[in-house]
Amino acid sequence: MRKVTATLAVSLLIATTAGHAAPRVEPEARLARALDGRVAGEPVNCINLRNIRSSQIIDRTAIIYDAGGTIYVNRPRAGRESLDRWDTLVSRTFSSQLCSIDVVQLYDPAAQTLTGLVFLGDFVPYRKVR
């Protein structure tokens, strides 16, 4: 009887906790939060890789490239549905730039497999408002 009561108590705790879980932030809202306080500039075809400090994937939406004072947002032309924030970007370039004609591979480090290809679009620069 004690075992049944304990199991029932744990089940009720799990059921009530699941209802109070933190709301999931939608990809567009995550992107908007990353760009808060910034203004879009004219899109460019290429960015210099040496200026890129980090990159961030916004699920099924975009890739953010941080170049310090400027953040570049790339909304891929194709393969956008493969974007997963837990994946790693693998860019194979033949110059010092990443361009809108390049293809980026997505790699799942946990499964150690390629998970998709993304055909990049234009890079939209966002700079802080003064």
Backbone hydrogen bonds, N-H to C=O, Kabsch-Sander energy under -0.5 kcal/mol:
donor,donor_aa,acceptor,acceptor_aa,energy
5,T,1,M,-2.4
6,A,2,R,-2.7
7,T,3,K,-2.2
8,L,4,V,-2.4
9,A,5,T,-2.4
10,V,6,A,-2.3
11,S,7,T,-2.3
12,L,8,L,-2.3
13,L,9,A,-2.2
14,I,10,V,-2.4
15,A,11,S,-2.3
16,T,12,L,-2.3
17,T,13,L,-2.1
18,A,14,I,-2.2
19,G,15,A,-0.9
20,H,16,T,-0.6
20,H,17,T,-1.1
21,A,18,A,-1.0
30,R,26,E,-2.2
31,L,27,P,-2.4
32,A,28,E,-2.4
33,R,29,A,-2.2
34,A,30,R,-1.9
35,L,31,L,-1.5
36,D,33,R,-0.9
38,R,35,L,-1.9
39,V,127,R,-2.9
41,G,125,P,-2.8
44,V,123,F,-2.8
47,I,98,L,-2.3
49,L,47,I,-0.5
49,L,96,S,-2.6
50,R,96,S,-0.5
51,N,48,N,-1.2
52,I,49,L,-1.2
53,R,66,D,-3.8
54,S,66,D,-1.1
56,Q,64,I,-2.4
58,I,62,A,-3.0
59,D,57,I,-0.6
60,R,83,L,-1.8
61,T,58,I,-2.4
62,A,58,I,-1.5
63,I,74,N,-2.2
64,I,56,Q,-3.2
65,Y,63,I,-0.5
65,Y,72,Y,-3.2
66,D,54,S,-2.7
66,D,64,I,-0.5
67,A,65,Y,-0.6
67,A,70,T,-2.9
69,G,67,A,-0.9
71,I,126,Y,-2.4
72,Y,65,Y,-3.2
73,V,124,V,-2.4
74,N,63,I,-2.8
74,N,72,Y,-0.5
75,R,73,V,-0.5
75,R,122,D,-0.7
77,R,119,F,-2.5
78,A,119,F,-1.2
82,S,79,G,-2.0
83,L,80,R,-1.6
87,D,84,D,-2.4
88,T,107,Y,-3.1
90,V,105,Q,-2.8
91,S,89,L,-0.5
92,R,90,V,-0.5
92,R,103,V,-0.6
93,T,91,S,-0.7
98,L,47,I,-2.5
99,C,97,Q,-0.5
100,S,45,N,-2.1
102,D,99,C,-2.0
104,V,118,V,-2.9
105,Q,90,V,-2.6
106,L,116,G,-2.6
107,Y,88,T,-2.5
108,D,113,T,-3.2
112,Q,108,D,-1.7
113,T,108,D,-1.3
115,T,106,L,-3.0
116,G,106,L,-1.0
118,V,104,V,-2.7
119,F,78,A,-2.5
120,L,102,D,-1.9
120,L,118,V,-0.8
123,F,44,V,-3.0
124,V,73,V,-2.7
124,V,122,D,-0.6
126,Y,71,I,-2.5
127,R,39,V,-2.2
128,K,69,G,-0.7
129,V,37,G,-2.2
